[in-house]
């Protein structure tokens, strides 16, 4: 008979500016921190199922990015403060950890790895980079999202974001009729935070390798074989721009993360002896 897996241990850590960051950890092994993308939290998104898929190999830390779930949100917002949040979780993990990030969370994790020496390995999934003309830039999208949030139109902000990432209008309409829409609206005000992280890398311009020249940690950059070409172009370019990165496309995958397809890849990468 298989032993039941233990429930996660929940705690709050304080970021550098005093903001409480809600986090939890589960499993056994080397610490691994998961960084969510836009609109996701411990209560909503792919990191929960992924943590369960990885807990037999790692002590997996998840946290609510500021402004979401159980975490606070000290204003004014700054990307540097989100890096401080990761540092606080890193200290809770013992000062050293591997880090995985998805979408805008991938770029946030990458920014953190350039500043925090306790990050020893880095895995990134589908950083939303637009590095050529394979799709339009998102400048107008982020302007619309920021305006909607400023005017209190959270539902419009969510819809604008979902259109920007390529979700069909019919599916957005259907989502508005489901309970998930209320949850998305509740965290919509954090969308400009993700815009601050990624908007500058969605202008259709090549990446500058000098930006990450000091990053020495082994890095795995992955994308999905069913994702749009602009996403694949961006992630391949990112892997080429990083000093110590390997690029891998996961066959049959897209931006809707499936833990069963990712867990073996991440386990092999993080456990590899360099």
SULTAPE-V404743 format. One record per pair of residues at least 24 apart in sequence whose ideal C-beta (glycine too) atoms are under 7 Angstrom apart, sorted by the first residue. I is the first residue (numbers start at 1). J is the second residue. D is the distance in Angstrom with one decimal. If there is no record, write none. Layout:
<<I,J,D> <I,J,D>>
//
This chain:
<<5,55,6.5> <11,92,6.7> <13,88,4.3> <13,89,6.1> <13,92,4.9> <14,88,6.2> <15,81,6.7> <15,84,4.8> <15,85,4.8> <15,88,4.8> <16,84,4.0> <17,74,5.1> <17,81,5.9> <17,84,6.7> <18,74,6.7> <19,66,5.8> <19,72,4.4> <19,73,6.9> <19,74,4.5> <20,71,6.4> <20,72,4.7> <21,63,5.5> <21,64,6.9> <21,66,6.8> <21,71,4.9> <21,85,5.0> <21,88,5.5> <21,89,6.6> <22,63,6.4> <22,64,4.6> <22,69,5.8> <22,70,3.2> <22,71,4.9> <23,61,5.9> <23,62,6.5> <23,63,3.6> <23,89,5.2> <23,92,6.4> <24,62,5.6> <25,59,5.6> <25,60,6.3> <25,61,4.6> <26,51,6.1> <26,55,4.9> <26,60,5.7> <27,54,6.8> <27,55,2.9> <27,56,6.6> <27,58,5.6> <27,59,5.1> <27,60,5.0> <28,59,6.0> <29,57,5.2> <29,58,4.3> <29,59,5.7> <30,58,5.7> <30,59,7.0> <30,98,6.4> <31,58,7.0> <31,59,4.9> <31,61,6.1> <31,93,3.7> <31,94,6.1> <31,96,6.9> <31,97,3.8> <32,58,4.1> <32,59,6.9> <32,60,5.1> <32,61,6.8> <32,97,6.2> <32,98,4.6> <32,100,6.6> <32,270,6.7> <33,61,4.6> <33,86,6.8> <33,89,5.6> <33,90,6.7> <33,93,6.5> <33,97,5.0> <33,99,4.8> <34,60,6.5> <34,61,6.9> <34,62,5.1> <34,100,5.3> <35,86,6.8> <35,99,6.5> <35,100,6.8> <35,101,3.7> <35,105,3.9> <35,108,5.7> <35,109,4.5> <36,65,6.0> <36,102,6.8> <36,105,4.9> <37,102,4.9> <37,103,3.1> <37,104,4.8> <37,105,4.4> <38,103,6.4> <38,104,5.2> <38,161,6.6> <38,191,6.1> <38,194,4.1> <39,184,5.6> <39,187,5.5> <41,68,4.2> <41,69,4.1> <41,187,6.6> <42,69,5.3> <43,69,5.6> <44,183,5.5> <46,102,6.8> <46,257,4.0> <49,259,4.6> <50,257,6.8> <50,259,4.5> <50,262,6.3> <50,263,6.9> <53,259,4.0> <53,260,6.7> <53,263,3.9> <54,263,5.5> <54,266,6.6> <54,267,6.9> <57,267,5.0> <57,271,7.0> <58,270,7.0> <61,89,5.6> <61,93,5.4> <61,97,7.0> <63,89,5.0> <67,189,6.6> <67,190,4.2> <67,193,6.7> <68,187,5.0> <68,190,5.9> <77,193,5.5> <77,196,6.9> <79,111,6.7> <79,196,5.5> <79,197,5.7> <82,108,5.8> <83,111,5.9> <83,112,4.8> <83,115,5.8> <86,112,4.5> <86,116,6.8> <87,116,5.5> <90,116,6.2> <90,118,4.9> <96,120,5.8> <98,270,5.0> <100,266,6.4> <102,126,6.4> <102,257,6.4> <103,127,7.0> <103,128,5.6> <104,128,6.5> <104,194,4.1> <104,197,5.1> <104,198,4.9> <107,197,5.2> <107,198,5.4> <107,201,6.8> <108,197,5.4> <113,215,6.1> <113,217,5.9> <114,212,6.3> <114,214,6.4> <114,215,5.2> <119,217,6.2> <120,217,6.1> <121,217,5.8> <121,218,5.2> <121,270,5.7> <122,217,5.5> <122,219,4.5> <123,220,4.4> <123,266,5.7> <123,269,6.0> <124,219,6.8> <124,221,5.1> <124,222,7.0> <125,222,5.1> <125,257,6.8> <126,223,5.1> <126,224,6.7> <126,227,6.4> <126,231,5.8> <126,235,6.4> <126,255,5.7> <127,234,6.6> <127,235,6.1> <127,238,5.9> <128,198,5.6> <128,202,6.7> <128,231,7.0> <129,201,4.9> <129,202,6.9> <129,234,3.1> <129,235,6.9> <129,237,6.8> <129,238,6.0> <130,202,4.3> <130,203,6.7> <130,204,5.3> <130,230,5.8> <130,234,6.2> <131,204,6.9> <131,205,6.8> <131,206,5.7> <131,207,6.0> <131,233,5.9> <131,234,5.0> <131,237,4.6> <132,204,6.1> <132,233,5.7> <133,204,5.7> <134,229,5.3> <134,230,4.1> <134,233,5.6> <135,230,4.0> <137,202,5.8> <137,203,5.2> <137,204,5.3> <138,164,5.5> <138,199,6.4> <138,202,4.4> <142,195,4.4> <142,199,4.9> <145,191,5.2> <145,192,6.6> <145,195,6.5> <146,192,5.1> <146,195,6.9> <149,188,6.6> <149,189,5.4> <149,191,6.6> <149,192,6.0> <154,185,4.3> <154,188,3.9> <154,189,6.7> <155,185,5.4> <157,188,4.7> <157,191,5.6> <158,184,4.8> <158,185,6.0> <158,188,5.0> <161,191,5.6> <166,228,6.5> <206,237,6.9> <207,237,5.3> <207,238,6.3> <207,241,4.4> <209,241,4.3> <212,241,6.3> <212,242,5.4> <212,243,6.7> <213,243,6.5> <215,242,6.3> <215,243,5.9> <216,243,6.4> <216,244,6.0> <217,244,6.7> <218,244,5.5> <218,274,5.5> <219,244,6.1> <219,245,4.1> <220,246,5.5> <220,248,6.7> <220,269,4.6> <221,245,5.4> <221,247,5.0> <222,248,4.9> <222,250,5.7> <222,265,6.9> <223,249,5.6> <224,250,5.5> <224,253,3.4> <224,254,4.4> <224,255,6.7> <225,249,5.1> <225,250,6.3> <225,251,4.5> <225,252,5.8> <225,253,6.1> <226,252,6.1> <226,253,6.3> <226,254,4.3> <227,254,4.9> <227,255,5.9>>
//
